[in-house]
Amino acid sequence: MLVLSRKRNESVVINDQIVVTVIDVRGDKVRLGIQAPRDVPIHRSEVMAAIQRAQSIGTTEADEAGGESSVS
C-alpha cells in the first residue's frame, strides 16, 4: 500500500485518468473528491463488500437451481 500525505485541495493522480482530491478535513474525517471516467466503478469499501456478498448469494442460488438464477 502506498501511503501519501496530502493537504486540503491537493490531489493524487492514478493512471493519468483518475484524480483524487482532498476536499475537506474535519477531525478524524476526510472528504475526498474523485474524478474518473464514467466506466470506472467507484464504491466505498463497505458498499463494495455488500455488492460482492449479494453477487455471491446470487451465484450460490444459481448453482443450487442448476444454473438458473433467481436474481433479476
All heavy atoms as TSV, in Angstrom:
chain	resi	resn	atom	element	x	y	z
A	1	MET	N	N	0.847	-1.174	0.000
A	1	MET	CA	C	0.000	0.000	0.000
A	1	MET	C	C	0.893	1.239	0.000
A	1	MET	O	O	1.808	1.352	0.804
A	1	MET	CB	C	-0.902	0.009	1.244
A	1	MET	CG	C	-1.715	1.274	1.338
A	1	MET	SD	S	-2.668	1.490	2.859
A	1	MET	CE	C	-3.712	0.083	2.811
A	2	LEU	N	N	0.590	2.133	-0.899
A	2	LEU	CA	C	1.279	3.418	-0.963
A	2	LEU	C	C	0.577	4.374	-0.008
A	2	LEU	O	O	-0.651	4.503	-0.045
A	2	LEU	CB	C	1.228	3.969	-2.385
A	2	LEU	CG	C	1.783	5.377	-2.598
A	2	LEU	CD1	C	3.277	5.413	-2.289
A	2	LEU	CD2	C	1.499	5.830	-4.012
A	3	VAL	N	N	1.321	5.033	0.850
A	3	VAL	CA	C	0.750	5.979	1.803
A	3	VAL	C	C	1.312	7.355	1.481
A	3	VAL	O	O	2.528	7.542	1.413
A	3	VAL	CB	C	1.093	5.589	3.263
A	3	VAL	CG1	C	0.513	6.617	4.231
A	3	VAL	CG2	C	0.582	4.192	3.575
A	4	LEU	N	N	0.410	8.320	1.247
A	4	LEU	CA	C	0.800	9.677	0.897
A	4	LEU	C	C	0.184	10.666	1.872
A	4	LEU	O	O	-0.899	10.423	2.401
A	4	LEU	CB	C	0.310	10.027	-0.514
A	4	LEU	CG	C	0.802	9.143	-1.647
A	4	LEU	CD1	C	0.046	9.479	-2.920
A	4	LEU	CD2	C	2.291	9.321	-1.844
A	5	SER	N	N	0.846	11.782	2.058
A	5	SER	CA	C	0.278	12.881	2.834
A	5	SER	C	C	-0.177	13.947	1.856
A	5	SER	O	O	0.551	14.295	0.927
A	5	SER	CB	C	1.324	13.479	3.769
A	5	SER	OG	O	1.732	12.535	4.712
A	6	ARG	N	N	-1.383	14.443	2.033
A	6	ARG	CA	C	-1.941	15.488	1.183
A	6	ARG	C	C	-2.652	16.484	2.072
A	6	ARG	O	O	-3.238	16.125	3.094
A	6	ARG	CB	C	-2.971	14.929	0.179
A	6	ARG	CG	C	-2.441	13.886	-0.780
A	6	ARG	CD	C	-1.712	14.451	-1.997
A	6	ARG	NE	N	-0.405	14.923	-1.610
A	6	ARG	CZ	C	0.300	15.845	-2.267
A	6	ARG	NH1	N	-0.176	16.404	-3.335
A	6	ARG	NH2	N	1.474	16.210	-1.867
A	7	LYS	N	N	-2.646	17.735	1.677
A	7	LYS	CA	C	-3.383	18.778	2.381
A	7	LYS	C	C	-4.660	19.082	1.608
A	7	LYS	O	O	-4.831	18.628	0.474
A	7	LYS	CB	C	-2.530	20.042	2.481
A	7	LYS	CG	C	-1.301	19.866	3.347
A	7	LYS	CD	C	-0.495	21.137	3.385
A	7	LYS	CE	C	0.760	20.925	4.223
A	7	LYS	NZ	N	1.604	22.132	4.221
A	8	ARG	N	N	-5.526	19.881	2.210
A	8	ARG	CA	C	-6.763	20.289	1.560
A	8	ARG	C	C	-6.455	20.871	0.178
A	8	ARG	O	O	-5.484	21.610	0.001
A	8	ARG	CB	C	-7.478	21.325	2.425
A	8	ARG	CG	C	-8.817	21.757	1.898
A	8	ARG	CD	C	-9.522	22.702	2.845
A	8	ARG	NE	N	-9.877	21.979	4.068
A	8	ARG	CZ	C	-9.610	22.421	5.291
A	8	ARG	NH1	N	-8.979	23.544	5.472
A	8	ARG	NH2	N	-9.971	21.712	6.328
A	9	ASN	N	N	-7.238	20.488	-0.802
A	9	ASN	CA	C	-7.128	20.922	-2.207
A	9	ASN	C	C	-5.922	20.340	-2.941
A	9	ASN	O	O	-5.647	20.745	-4.063
A	9	ASN	CB	C	-7.136	22.450	-2.329
A	9	ASN	CG	C	-8.443	23.040	-1.857
A	9	ASN	OD1	O	-9.504	22.477	-2.104
A	9	ASN	ND2	N	-8.371	24.138	-1.139
A	10	GLU	N	N	-5.214	19.403	-2.345
A	10	GLU	CA	C	-4.138	18.705	-3.047
A	10	GLU	C	C	-4.674	17.388	-3.590
A	10	GLU	O	O	-5.617	16.816	-3.041
A	10	GLU	CB	C	-2.940	18.463	-2.121
A	10	GLU	CG	C	-2.246	19.744	-1.722
A	10	GLU	CD	C	-0.997	19.499	-0.886
A	10	GLU	OE1	O	-0.897	18.447	-0.218
A	10	GLU	OE2	O	-0.130	20.379	-0.894
A	11	SER	N	N	-4.073	16.924	-4.677
A	11	SER	CA	C	-4.592	15.748	-5.382
A	11	SER	C	C	-3.537	14.686	-5.589
A	11	SER	O	O	-2.342	14.940	-5.475
A	11	SER	CB	C	-5.130	16.166	-6.755
A	11	SER	OG	O	-6.134	17.119	-6.633
A	12	VAL	N	N	-4.030	13.510	-5.952
A	12	VAL	CA	C	-3.208	12.388	-6.376
A	12	VAL	C	C	-3.797	11.927	-7.707
A	12	VAL	O	O	-5.021	11.811	-7.845
A	12	VAL	CB	C	-3.277	11.228	-5.349
A	12	VAL	CG1	C	-2.548	10.010	-5.866
A	12	VAL	CG2	C	-2.705	11.672	-4.020
A	13	VAL	N	N	-2.942	11.677	-8.688
A	13	VAL	CA	C	-3.389	11.212	-9.997
A	13	VAL	C	C	-3.031	9.739	-10.141
A	13	VAL	O	O	-1.901	9.336	-9.874
A	13	VAL	CB	C	-2.734	12.032	-11.136
A	13	VAL	CG1	C	-3.191	11.522	-12.490
A	13	VAL	CG2	C	-3.056	13.510	-10.983
A	14	ILE	N	N	-4.008	8.935	-10.564
A	14	ILE	CA	C	-3.817	7.496	-10.742
A	14	ILE	C	C	-3.990	7.164	-12.215
A	14	ILE	O	O	-5.061	7.420	-12.790
A	14	ILE	CB	C	-4.828	6.694	-9.892
A	14	ILE	CG1	C	-4.692	7.077	-8.413
A	14	ILE	CG2	C	-4.658	5.199	-10.112
A	14	ILE	CD1	C	-5.799	6.557	-7.533
A	15	ASN	N	N	-2.945	6.624	-12.813
A	15	ASN	CA	C	-3.003	6.135	-14.192
A	15	ASN	C	C	-3.480	7.189	-15.195
A	15	ASN	O	O	-4.181	6.877	-16.145
A	15	ASN	CB	C	-3.891	4.881	-14.260
A	15	ASN	CG	C	-3.613	4.069	-15.495
A	15	ASN	OD1	O	-2.513	4.092	-16.029
A	15	ASN	ND2	N	-4.612	3.346	-15.959
A	16	ASP	N	N	-3.144	8.426	-14.994
A	16	ASP	CA	C	-3.488	9.538	-15.898
A	16	ASP	C	C	-4.972	9.743	-16.124
A	16	ASP	O	O	-5.358	10.544	-16.963
A	16	ASP	CB	C	-2.810	9.369	-17.268
A	16	ASP	CG	C	-1.313	9.577	-17.212
A	16	ASP	OD1	O	-0.853	10.330	-16.333
A	16	ASP	OD2	O	-0.613	8.985	-18.039
A	17	GLN	N	N	-5.844	9.001	-15.444
A	17	GLN	CA	C	-7.265	9.192	-15.696
A	17	GLN	C	C	-8.131	9.306	-14.438
A	17	GLN	O	O	-9.309	9.619	-14.532
A	17	GLN	CB	C	-7.807	8.086	-16.589
A	17	GLN	CG	C	-7.589	6.698	-16.061
A	17	GLN	CD	C	-8.157	5.655	-17.007
A	17	GLN	OE1	O	-9.070	5.931	-17.762
A	17	GLN	NE2	N	-7.616	4.468	-16.968
A	18	ILE	N	N	-7.552	9.078	-13.274
A	18	ILE	CA	C	-8.304	9.204	-12.031
A	18	ILE	C	C	-7.595	10.215	-11.137
A	18	ILE	O	O	-6.393	10.119	-10.912
A	18	ILE	CB	C	-8.415	7.847	-11.301
A	18	ILE	CG1	C	-9.121	6.837	-12.199
A	18	ILE	CG2	C	-9.134	8.003	-9.964
A	18	ILE	CD1	C	-9.092	5.419	-11.688
A	19	VAL	N	N	-8.354	11.214	-10.665
A	19	VAL	CA	C	-7.793	12.236	-9.790
A	19	VAL	C	C	-8.556	12.198	-8.468
A	19	VAL	O	O	-9.785	12.296	-8.449
A	19	VAL	CB	C	-7.908	13.647	-10.416
A	19	VAL	CG1	C	-7.328	14.696	-9.471
A	19	VAL	CG2	C	-7.224	13.693	-11.769
A	20	VAL	N	N	-7.825	12.019	-7.380
A	20	VAL	CA	C	-8.410	12.013	-6.040
A	20	VAL	C	C	-7.925	13.280	-5.339
A	20	VAL	O	O	-6.722	13.498	-5.203
A	20	VAL	CB	C	-7.993	10.756	-5.236
A	20	VAL	CG1	C	-8.618	10.784	-3.850
A	20	VAL	CG2	C	-8.369	9.488	-5.985
A	21	THR	N	N	-8.882	14.124	-4.915
A	21	THR	CA	C	-8.555	15.409	-4.299
A	21	THR	C	C	-9.095	15.449	-2.877
A	21	THR	O	O	-10.235	15.037	-2.632
A	21	THR	CB	C	-9.183	16.567	-5.110
A	21	THR	OG1	O	-8.726	16.489	-6.458
A	21	THR	CG2	C	-8.796	17.911	-4.532
A	22	VAL	N	N	-8.286	15.939	-1.946
A	22	VAL	CA	C	-8.739	16.144	-0.570
A	22	VAL	C	C	-9.586	17.413	-0.574
A	22	VAL	O	O	-9.095	18.500	-0.868
A	22	VAL	CB	C	-7.557	16.277	0.414
A	22	VAL	CG1	C	-8.067	16.577	1.817
A	22	VAL	CG2	C	-6.704	15.024	0.397
A	23	ILE	N	N	-10.868	17.259	-0.283
A	23	ILE	CA	C	-11.793	18.394	-0.286
A	23	ILE	C	C	-11.833	19.084	1.072
A	23	ILE	O	O	-11.812	20.302	1.167
A	23	ILE	CB	C	-13.224	17.923	-0.660
A	23	ILE	CG1	C	-13.220	17.235	-2.027
A	23	ILE	CG2	C	-14.218	19.072	-0.618
A	23	ILE	CD1	C	-12.789	18.103	-3.171
A	24	ASP	N	N	-11.877	18.280	2.133
A	24	ASP	CA	C	-12.004	18.850	3.465
A	24	ASP	C	C	-11.501	17.856	4.502
A	24	ASP	O	O	-11.555	16.643	4.287
A	24	ASP	CB	C	-13.482	19.167	3.750
A	24	ASP	CG	C	-13.678	20.091	4.933
A	24	ASP	OD1	O	-12.710	20.723	5.381
A	24	ASP	OD2	O	-14.827	20.186	5.417
A	25	VAL	N	N	-10.991	18.383	5.609
A	25	VAL	CA	C	-10.569	17.553	6.740
A	25	VAL	C	C	-11.224	18.143	7.984
A	25	VAL	O	O	-11.031	19.313	8.294
A	25	VAL	CB	C	-9.029	17.554	6.907
A	25	VAL	CG1	C	-8.623	16.706	8.104
A	25	VAL	CG2	C	-8.345	17.103	5.643
A	26	ARG	N	N	-12.034	17.316	8.652
A	26	ARG	CA	C	-12.701	17.756	9.883
A	26	ARG	C	C	-12.521	16.674	10.931
A	26	ARG	O	O	-13.106	15.601	10.835
A	26	ARG	CB	C	-14.190	17.977	9.648
A	26	ARG	CG	C	-14.485	19.162	8.776
A	26	ARG	CD	C	-15.963	19.383	8.646
A	26	ARG	NE	N	-16.222	20.449	7.683
A	26	ARG	CZ	C	-17.406	20.794	7.266
A	26	ARG	NH1	N	-18.470	20.153	7.720
A	26	ARG	NH2	N	-17.552	21.769	6.408
A	27	GLY	N	N	-11.697	16.935	11.900
A	27	GLY	CA	C	-11.429	15.941	12.944
A	27	GLY	C	C	-10.816	14.700	12.332
A	27	GLY	O	O	-9.787	14.780	11.664
A	28	ASP	N	N	-11.487	13.561	12.522
A	28	ASP	CA	C	-10.946	12.311	12.002
A	28	ASP	C	C	-11.578	11.920	10.663
A	28	ASP	O	O	-11.415	10.807	10.195
A	28	ASP	CB	C	-11.111	11.181	13.018
A	28	ASP	CG	C	-12.560	10.852	13.316
A	28	ASP	OD1	O	-13.443	11.667	12.971
A	28	ASP	OD2	O	-12.822	9.781	13.890
A	29	LYS	N	N	-12.321	12.847	10.039
A	29	LYS	CA	C	-12.962	12.559	8.755
A	29	LYS	C	C	-12.325	13.365	7.635
A	29	LYS	O	O	-12.012	14.546	7.796
A	29	LYS	CB	C	-14.454	12.857	8.800
A	29	LYS	CG	C	-15.186	11.933	9.735
A	29	LYS	CD	C	-16.664	12.082	9.580
A	29	LYS	CE	C	-17.327	11.086	10.530
A	29	LYS	NZ	N	-18.737	10.980	10.309
A	30	VAL	N	N	-12.151	12.694	6.506
A	30	VAL	CA	C	-11.579	13.332	5.326
A	30	VAL	C	C	-12.593	13.214	4.201
A	30	VAL	O	O	-13.105	12.133	3.925
A	30	VAL	CB	C	-10.255	12.631	4.912
A	30	VAL	CG1	C	-9.694	13.253	3.647
A	30	VAL	CG2	C	-9.249	12.688	6.039
A	31	ARG	N	N	-12.922	14.320	3.545
A	31	ARG	CA	C	-13.813	14.291	2.381
A	31	ARG	C	C	-12.945	14.301	1.131
A	31	ARG	O	O	-12.047	15.133	0.987
A	31	ARG	CB	C	-14.739	15.507	2.378
A	31	ARG	CG	C	-15.706	15.481	3.550
A	31	ARG	CD	C	-16.681	16.612	3.504
A	31	ARG	NE	N	-17.564	16.412	2.358
A	31	ARG	CZ	C	-18.195	17.384	1.731
A	31	ARG	NH1	N	-18.037	18.632	2.116
A	31	ARG	NH2	N	-18.991	17.124	0.722
A	32	LEU	N	N	-13.217	13.339	0.252
A	32	LEU	CA	C	-12.452	13.202	-0.978
A	32	LEU	C	C	-13.341	13.469	-2.179
A	32	LEU	O	O	-14.508	13.089	-2.194
A	32	LEU	CB	C	-11.890	11.776	-1.098
A	32	LEU	CG	C	-10.967	11.312	0.018
A	32	LEU	CD1	C	-10.627	9.843	-0.180
A	32	LEU	CD2	C	-9.717	12.167	0.062
A	33	GLY	N	N	-12.773	14.090	-3.188
A	33	GLY	CA	C	-13.440	14.231	-4.477
A	33	GLY	C	C	-12.709	13.328	-5.453
A	33	GLY	O	O	-11.476	13.282	-5.456
A	34	ILE	N	N	-13.467	12.592	-6.267
A	34	ILE	CA	C	-12.858	11.649	-7.199
A	34	ILE	C	C	-13.351	11.946	-8.606
A	34	ILE	O	O	-14.559	11.942	-8.846
A	34	ILE	CB	C	-13.189	10.194	-6.814
A	34	ILE	CG1	C	-12.722	9.916	-5.388
A	34	ILE	CG2	C	-12.560	9.219	-7.809
A	34	ILE	CD1	C	-13.221	8.608	-4.811
A	35	GLN	N	N	-12.426	12.218	-9.510
A	35	GLN	CA	C	-12.747	12.396	-10.918
A	35	GLN	C	C	-12.239	11.160	-11.643
A	35	GLN	O	O	-11.057	10.826	-11.544
A	35	GLN	CB	C	-12.047	13.617	-11.499
A	35	GLN	CG	C	-12.567	14.933	-10.972
A	35	GLN	CD	C	-11.780	16.078	-11.563
A	35	GLN	OE1	O	-10.633	16.286	-11.186
A	35	GLN	NE2	N	-12.389	16.789	-12.486
A	36	ALA	N	N	-13.139	10.486	-12.359
A	36	ALA	CA	C	-12.764	9.272	-13.080
A	36	ALA	C	C	-13.698	9.107	-14.271
A	36	ALA	O	O	-14.810	9.651	-14.270
A	36	ALA	CB	C	-12.873	8.056	-12.155
A	37	PRO	N	N	-13.272	8.342	-15.256
A	37	PRO	CA	C	-14.171	8.064	-16.376
A	37	PRO	C	C	-15.438	7.369	-15.876
A	37	PRO	O	O	-15.416	6.654	-14.871
A	37	PRO	CB	C	-13.348	7.110	-17.262
A	37	PRO	CG	C	-11.932	7.353	-16.876
A	37	PRO	CD	C	-11.959	7.738	-15.430
A	38	ARG	N	N	-16.548	7.578	-16.581
A	38	ARG	CA	C	-17.831	7.012	-16.166
A	38	ARG	C	C	-17.817	5.491	-16.103
A	38	ARG	O	O	-18.592	4.896	-15.359
A	38	ARG	CB	C	-18.933	7.455	-17.112
A	38	ARG	CG	C	-19.331	8.912	-16.915
A	38	ARG	CD	C	-20.587	9.170	-17.691
A	38	ARG	NE	N	-21.546	10.129	-17.275
A	38	ARG	CZ	C	-22.018	10.411	-16.090
A	38	ARG	NH1	N	-21.547	9.809	-15.050
A	38	ARG	NH2	N	-22.952	11.298	-15.887
A	39	ASP	N	N	-16.948	4.855	-16.869
A	39	ASP	CA	C	-16.933	3.387	-16.886
A	39	ASP	C	C	-16.105	2.789	-15.756
A	39	ASP	O	O	-15.989	1.577	-15.647
A	39	ASP	CB	C	-16.440	2.865	-18.240
A	39	ASP	CG	C	-15.005	3.274	-18.541
A	39	ASP	OD1	O	-14.564	4.327	-18.041
A	39	ASP	OD2	O	-14.330	2.552	-19.289
A	40	VAL	N	N	-15.557	3.627	-14.885
A	40	VAL	CA	C	-14.782	3.145	-13.736
A	40	VAL	C	C	-15.687	3.150	-12.503
A	40	VAL	O	O	-16.110	4.206	-12.044
A	40	VAL	CB	C	-13.547	4.041	-13.478
A	40	VAL	CG1	C	-12.825	3.619	-12.217
A	40	VAL	CG2	C	-12.617	4.030	-14.671
A	41	PRO	N	N	-16.022	1.961	-11.976
A	41	PRO	CA	C	-16.873	1.928	-10.781
A	41	PRO	C	C	-16.105	2.411	-9.554
A	41	PRO	O	O	-14.953	2.055	-9.354
A	41	PRO	CB	C	-17.263	0.455	-10.648
A	41	PRO	CG	C	-16.272	-0.304	-11.458
A	41	PRO	CD	C	-15.681	0.632	-12.461
A	42	ILE	N	N	-16.762	3.237	-8.756
A	42	ILE	CA	C	-16.151	3.757	-7.530
A	42	ILE	C	C	-17.144	3.521	-6.398
A	42	ILE	O	O	-18.283	3.976	-6.467
A	42	ILE	CB	C	-15.831	5.257	-7.653
A	42	ILE	CG1	C	-14.874	5.490	-8.814
A	42	ILE	CG2	C	-15.270	5.796	-6.343
A	42	ILE	CD1	C	-14.662	6.946	-9.153
A	43	HIS	N	N	-16.719	2.785	-5.371
A	43	HIS	CA	C	-17.576	2.470	-4.229
A	43	HIS	C	C	-16.766	2.598	-2.946
A	43	HIS	O	O	-15.565	2.343	-2.938
A	43	HIS	CB	C	-18.095	1.029	-4.303
A	43	HIS	CG	C	-18.860	0.718	-5.538
A	43	HIS	ND1	N	-20.126	1.192	-5.769
A	43	HIS	CD2	C	-18.537	-0.030	-6.619
A	43	HIS	CE1	C	-20.552	0.754	-6.931
A	43	HIS	NE2	N	-19.605	0.013	-7.477
A	44	ARG	N	N	-17.447	2.950	-1.852
A	44	ARG	CA	C	-16.814	2.844	-0.543
A	44	ARG	C	C	-16.591	1.365	-0.280
A	44	ARG	O	O	-17.318	0.508	-0.789
A	44	ARG	CB	C	-17.725	3.442	0.540
A	44	ARG	CG	C	-17.959	4.923	0.354
A	44	ARG	CD	C	-18.754	5.529	1.524
A	44	ARG	NE	N	-19.721	4.661	2.137
A	44	ARG	CZ	C	-21.039	4.712	1.923
A	44	ARG	NH1	N	-21.549	5.591	1.088
A	44	ARG	NH2	N	-21.845	3.889	2.562
A	45	SER	N	N	-15.587	1.027	0.522
A	45	SER	CA	C	-15.240	-0.387	0.730
A	45	SER	C	C	-16.394	-1.191	1.313
A	45	SER	O	O	-16.624	-2.335	0.915
A	45	SER	CB	C	-13.995	-0.520	1.606
A	45	SER	OG	O	-14.217	0.085	2.866
A	46	GLU	N	N	-17.178	-0.604	2.225
A	46	GLU	CA	C	-18.286	-1.352	2.813
A	46	GLU	C	C	-19.397	-1.596	1.793
A	46	GLU	O	O	-20.072	-2.626	1.822
A	46	GLU	CB	C	-18.833	-0.679	4.074
A	46	GLU	CG	C	-19.425	0.700	3.871
A	46	GLU	CD	C	-18.434	1.852	3.924
A	46	GLU	OE1	O	-17.216	1.630	3.824
A	46	GLU	OE2	O	-18.898	3.000	4.051
A	47	VAL	N	N	-19.590	-0.677	0.862
A	47	VAL	CA	C	-20.576	-0.874	-0.204
A	47	VAL	C	C	-20.087	-1.961	-1.159
A	47	VAL	O	O	-20.851	-2.841	-1.560
A	47	VAL	CB	C	-20.838	0.447	-0.959
A	47	VAL	CG1	C	-21.701	0.219	-2.193
A	47	VAL	CG2	C	-21.492	1.464	-0.025
A	48	MET	N	N	-18.821	-1.943	-1.496
A	48	MET	CA	C	-18.261	-2.973	-2.382
A	48	MET	C	C	-18.387	-4.349	-1.753
A	48	MET	O	O	-18.723	-5.319	-2.430
A	48	MET	CB	C	-16.791	-2.658	-2.689
A	48	MET	CG	C	-16.197	-3.519	-3.752
A	48	MET	SD	S	-16.995	-3.180	-5.316
A	48	MET	CE	C	-16.716	-4.712	-6.138
A	49	ALA	N	N	-18.144	-4.451	-0.455
A	49	ALA	CA	C	-18.285	-5.738	0.239
A	49	ALA	C	C	-19.729	-6.232	0.168
A	49	ALA	O	O	-19.977	-7.419	-0.060
A	49	ALA	CB	C	-17.833	-5.612	1.693
A	50	ALA	N	N	-20.700	-5.325	0.333
A	50	ALA	CA	C	-22.108	-5.709	0.245
A	50	ALA	C	C	-22.462	-6.163	-1.166
A	50	ALA	O	O	-23.199	-7.141	-1.347
A	50	ALA	CB	C	-23.000	-4.543	0.672
A	51	ILE	N	N	-21.951	-5.482	-2.171
A	51	ILE	CA	C	-22.190	-5.874	-3.569
A	51	ILE	C	C	-21.622	-7.263	-3.815
A	51	ILE	O	O	-22.279	-8.118	-4.416
A	51	ILE	CB	C	-21.562	-4.845	-4.534
A	51	ILE	CG1	C	-22.327	-3.523	-4.463
A	51	ILE	CG2	C	-21.530	-5.382	-5.965
A	51	ILE	CD1	C	-21.634	-2.370	-5.171
A	52	GLN	N	N	-20.413	-7.500	-3.345
A	52	GLN	CA	C	-19.788	-8.810	-3.546
A	52	GLN	C	C	-20.555	-9.911	-2.820
A	52	GLN	O	O	-20.715	-11.008	-3.353
A	52	GLN	CB	C	-18.325	-8.769	-3.095
A	52	GLN	CG	C	-17.464	-7.942	-4.018
A	52	GLN	CD	C	-16.062	-7.722	-3.491
A	52	GLN	OE1	O	-15.805	-7.825	-2.295
A	52	GLN	NE2	N	-15.143	-7.414	-4.386
A	53	ARG	N	N	-21.053	-9.614	-1.603
A	53	ARG	CA	C	-21.864	-10.608	-0.884
A	53	ARG	C	C	-23.137	-10.917	-1.663
A	53	ARG	O	O	-23.522	-12.075	-1.807
A	53	ARG	CB	C	-22.214	-10.114	0.518
A	53	ARG	CG	C	-21.126	-10.312	1.544
A	53	ARG	CD	C	-21.629	-10.095	2.969
A	53	ARG	NE	N	-22.302	-8.817	3.165
A	53	ARG	CZ	C	-21.696	-7.671	3.461
A	53	ARG	NH1	N	-20.387	-7.625	3.583
A	53	ARG	NH2	N	-22.375	-6.562	3.643
A	54	ALA	N	N	-23.792	-9.889	-2.174
A	54	ALA	CA	C	-25.031	-10.082	-2.936
A	54	ALA	C	C	-24.760	-10.892	-4.199
A	54	ALA	O	O	-25.546	-11.773	-4.557
A	54	ALA	CB	C	-25.653	-8.736	-3.283
A	55	GLN	N	N	-23.651	-10.613	-4.859
A	55	GLN	CA	C	-23.303	-11.367	-6.063
A	55	GLN	C	C	-22.995	-12.814	-5.708
A	55	GLN	O	O	-23.357	-13.725	-6.438
A	55	GLN	CB	C	-22.121	-10.725	-6.777
A	55	GLN	CG	C	-22.472	-9.423	-7.441
A	55	GLN	CD	C	-21.269	-8.699	-8.016
A	55	GLN	OE1	O	-20.128	-8.962	-7.651
A	55	GLN	NE2	N	-21.530	-7.768	-8.911
A	56	SER	N	N	-22.346	-13.033	-4.582
A	56	SER	CA	C	-22.009	-14.378	-4.144
A	56	SER	C	C	-23.279	-15.164	-3.826
A	56	SER	O	O	-23.410	-16.321	-4.199
A	56	SER	CB	C	-21.113	-14.318	-2.907
A	56	SER	OG	O	-20.893	-15.594	-2.389
A	57	ILE	N	N	-24.236	-14.517	-3.170
A	57	ILE	CA	C	-25.511	-15.174	-2.861
A	57	ILE	C	C	-26.240	-15.514	-4.152
A	57	ILE	O	O	-26.757	-16.607	-4.313
A	57	ILE	CB	C	-26.374	-14.279	-1.948
A	57	ILE	CG1	C	-25.742	-14.198	-0.561
A	57	ILE	CG2	C	-27.804	-14.790	-1.873
A	57	ILE	CD1	C	-26.360	-13.150	0.331
A	58	GLY	N	N	-26.242	-14.586	-5.115
A	58	GLY	CA	C	-26.881	-14.835	-6.404
A	58	GLY	C	C	-26.230	-15.974	-7.144
A	58	GLY	O	O	-26.911	-16.815	-7.743
A	59	THR	N	N	-24.919	-16.060	-7.083
A	59	THR	CA	C	-24.184	-17.145	-7.741
A	59	THR	C	C	-24.497	-18.471	-7.064
A	59	THR	O	O	-24.722	-19.476	-7.728
A	59	THR	CB	C	-22.666	-16.876	-7.687
A	59	THR	OG1	O	-22.410	-15.634	-8.327
A	59	THR	CG2	C	-21.881	-17.968	-8.371
A	60	THR	N	N	-24.552	-18.480	-5.735
A	60	THR	CA	C	-24.859	-19.702	-4.996
A	60	THR	C	C	-26.270	-20.178	-5.321
A	60	THR	O	O	-26.502	-21.351	-5.557
A	60	THR	CB	C	-24.720	-19.466	-3.473
A	60	THR	OG1	O	-23.394	-19.035	-3.204
A	60	THR	CG2	C	-25.013	-20.727	-2.690
A	61	GLU	N	N	-27.234	-19.254	-5.386
A	61	GLU	CA	C	-28.610	-19.616	-5.732
A	61	GLU	C	C	-28.689	-20.178	-7.138
A	61	GLU	O	O	-29.404	-21.132	-7.398
A	61	GLU	CB	C	-29.530	-18.407	-5.587
A	61	GLU	CG	C	-29.778	-18.001	-4.144
A	61	GLU	CD	C	-30.594	-16.725	-4.031
A	61	GLU	OE1	O	-30.914	-16.116	-5.071
A	61	GLU	OE2	O	-30.902	-16.337	-2.904
A	62	ALA	N	N	-27.924	-19.589	-8.053
A	62	ALA	CA	C	-27.918	-20.067	-9.439
A	62	ALA	C	C	-27.333	-21.468	-9.510
A	62	ALA	O	O	-27.838	-22.333	-10.227
A	62	ALA	CB	C	-27.120	-19.104	-10.322
A	63	ASP	N	N	-26.276	-21.722	-8.748
A	63	ASP	CA	C	-25.660	-23.052	-8.723
A	63	ASP	C	C	-26.638	-24.085	-8.175
A	63	ASP	O	O	-26.763	-25.185	-8.707
A	63	ASP	CB	C	-24.381	-23.051	-7.875
A	63	ASP	CG	C	-23.261	-22.244	-8.522
A	63	ASP	OD1	O	-23.341	-21.968	-9.747
A	63	ASP	OD2	O	-22.309	-21.888	-7.803
A	64	GLU	N	N	-27.350	-23.704	-7.109
A	64	GLU	CA	C	-28.298	-24.632	-6.498
A	64	GLU	C	C	-29.505	-24.889	-7.392
A	64	GLU	O	O	-30.114	-25.948	-7.343
A	64	GLU	CB	C	-28.756	-24.082	-5.143
A	64	GLU	CG	C	-27.661	-24.097	-4.098
A	64	GLU	CD	C	-28.057	-23.369	-2.826
A	64	GLU	OE1	O	-29.159	-22.776	-2.779
A	64	GLU	OE2	O	-27.252	-23.369	-1.878
A	65	ALA	N	N	-29.855	-23.913	-8.243
A	65	ALA	CA	C	-31.007	-24.072	-9.130
A	65	ALA	C	C	-30.625	-24.732	-10.443
A	65	ALA	O	O	-31.413	-24.787	-11.367
A	65	ALA	CB	C	-31.648	-22.705	-9.387
A	66	GLY	N	N	-29.419	-25.206	-10.527
A	66	GLY	CA	C	-28.968	-25.868	-11.754
A	66	GLY	C	C	-28.644	-24.900	-12.869
A	66	GLY	O	O	-28.892	-25.175	-14.032
A	67	GLY	N	N	-28.108	-23.732	-12.477
A	67	GLY	CA	C	-27.681	-22.776	-13.483
A	67	GLY	C	C	-28.689	-21.682	-13.756
A	67	GLY	O	O	-28.407	-20.738	-14.471
A	68	GLU	N	N	-29.885	-21.787	-13.188
A	68	GLU	CA	C	-30.872	-20.731	-13.374
A	68	GLU	C	C	-30.846	-19.834	-12.157
A	68	GLU	O	O	-30.994	-20.268	-11.028
A	68	GLU	CB	C	-32.268	-21.334	-13.544
A	68	GLU	CG	C	-32.412	-22.167	-14.793
A	68	GLU	CD	C	-33.813	-22.732	-14.909
A	68	GLU	OE1	O	-34.745	-22.150	-14.339
A	68	GLU	OE2	O	-33.953	-23.765	-15.572
A	69	SER	N	N	-30.659	-18.554	-12.411
A	69	SER	CA	C	-30.577	-17.611	-11.320
A	69	SER	C	C	-31.958	-17.059	-10.984
A	69	SER	O	O	-32.764	-16.780	-11.854
A	69	SER	CB	C	-29.653	-16.449	-11.702
A	69	SER	OG	O	-29.641	-15.481	-10.685
A	70	SER	N	N	-32.233	-16.913	-9.688
A	70	SER	CA	C	-33.498	-16.330	-9.265
A	70	SER	C	C	-33.356	-14.822	-9.078
A	70	SER	O	O	-34.288	-14.153	-8.716
A	70	SER	CB	C	-33.964	-16.972	-7.961
A	70	SER	OG	O	-32.990	-16.748	-6.945
A	71	VAL	N	N	-32.168	-14.284	-9.345
A	71	VAL	CA	C	-31.922	-12.850	-9.219
A	71	VAL	C	C	-32.279	-12.204	-10.539
A	71	VAL	O	O	-31.848	-12.631	-11.597
A	71	VAL	CB	C	-30.436	-12.576	-8.880
A	71	VAL	CG1	C	-30.195	-11.086	-8.794
A	71	VAL	CG2	C	-30.052	-13.272	-7.590
A	72	SER	N	N	-33.108	-11.131	-10.504
A	72	SER	CA	C	-33.484	-10.471	-11.759
A	72	SER	C	C	-32.758	-9.166	-11.919
A	72	SER	O	O	-32.216	-8.610	-11.094
A	72	SER	CB	C	-34.976	-10.246	-11.842
A	72	SER	OG	O	-35.531	-9.848	-10.619
